[in-house]
Amino acid sequence: MESIITDVSKGKLSIGQKIPSINELSELCNLSRDTVEKAYRELKKRKIIVSVKGKGFYTAKTELISKINIFFLIYKPSSY
């Protein structure tokens, strides 16, 4: 979960990009299929990924990708 969240927030995974299936990730990382399924379920719940029936899992538009807005105000009283 953390690696997908990190990759999305850093822009390594773009919005709408396909991610490995549960079976592919299970084999790739030597994890139980149930573990990967629970992680994907939690990512879907957090709206970080979406599933498309028959197609797979994709990254979703999320608040993890944020713009930085900076407002800098200097107030110095002046006698002028």
MONORSUL-V572437 format. One record per residue. RES is the residue in three letters. SS is DSSP state (h for helix, s for strand, l for the rest). Layout:
res & ss
RES & SS
RES & SS
This chain:
res & ss
MET & l
GLU & h
SER & h
ILE & h
ILE & h
THR & h
ASP & h
VAL & h
SER & h
LYS & h
GLY & l
LYS & l
LEU & l
SER & l
ILE & l
GLY & l
GLN & l
LYS & s
ILE & s
PRO & l
SER & l
ILE & h
ASN & h
GLU & h
LEU & h
SER & h
GLU & h
LEU & h
CYS & h
ASN & l
LEU & l
SER & l
ARG & h
ASP & h
THR & h
VAL & h
GLU & h
LYS & h
ALA & h
TYR & h
ARG & h
GLU & h
LEU & h
LYS & h
LYS & h
ARG & l
LYS & l
ILE & l
ILE & s
VAL & s
SER & s
VAL & s
LYS & l
GLY & l
LYS & l
GLY & s
PHE & s
TYR & s
THR & s
ALA & l
LYS & l
THR & l
GLU & l
LEU & l
ILE & l
SER & l
LYS & l
ILE & l
ASN & l
ILE & l
PHE & l
PHE & l
LEU & l
ILE & l
TYR & l
LYS & l
PRO & l
SER & l
SER & l
TYR & l
